[in-house]
Amino acid sequence: MMDSPTSVVEAAFRHYRSQDRDAALPLYADDFTFTSPRDDHIDKAAFFERCFPTADRFKEQRLLHVTPVDRELVLVYYEYELMTGDRYRNVEAITVREGLIREVQVFFGGGV
């Protein structure tokens, strides 16, 4: 049985925070793309090289809402605290199809 899009997304966040690259890799499609204000449609290899190893910047990250929008789209609203003590909130729109994360679009929020 295939995992729900919400459970796939929650697992991806857990693996990111624990920096378990081996567990995270199979959750992402080969044609995965990642977009944020700092990255424009980078591929899976670039994401795992540039973005995935950044969890050590965070003192804490809390998922405030993980909301399925339809069969494939999950919105994640989260808050994080940097090691500097600064706190922020972001939203991610994550497309999950056939049990794999196909696309992540990150929308940076402001300080809390």
MOZI-V467405 format. One record per run of one state. SS is the DSSP state (H for helix, E for strand, C for the rest). FROM is the first residue (numbers start at 0). TO is the last residue. If there is no record, write none. Layout:
BEGIN
ss->[SS;SS]
from->[FROM;FROM]
to->[TO;TO]
END
This chain:
BEGIN
ss->[C;H;C;H;C;E;C;E;H;E;C;E;C;E;C;E;C]
from->[0;4;18;20;25;27;36;38;43;57;68;72;82;86;97;99;111]
to->[3;17;19;24;26;35;37;42;56;67;71;81;85;96;98;110;111]
END
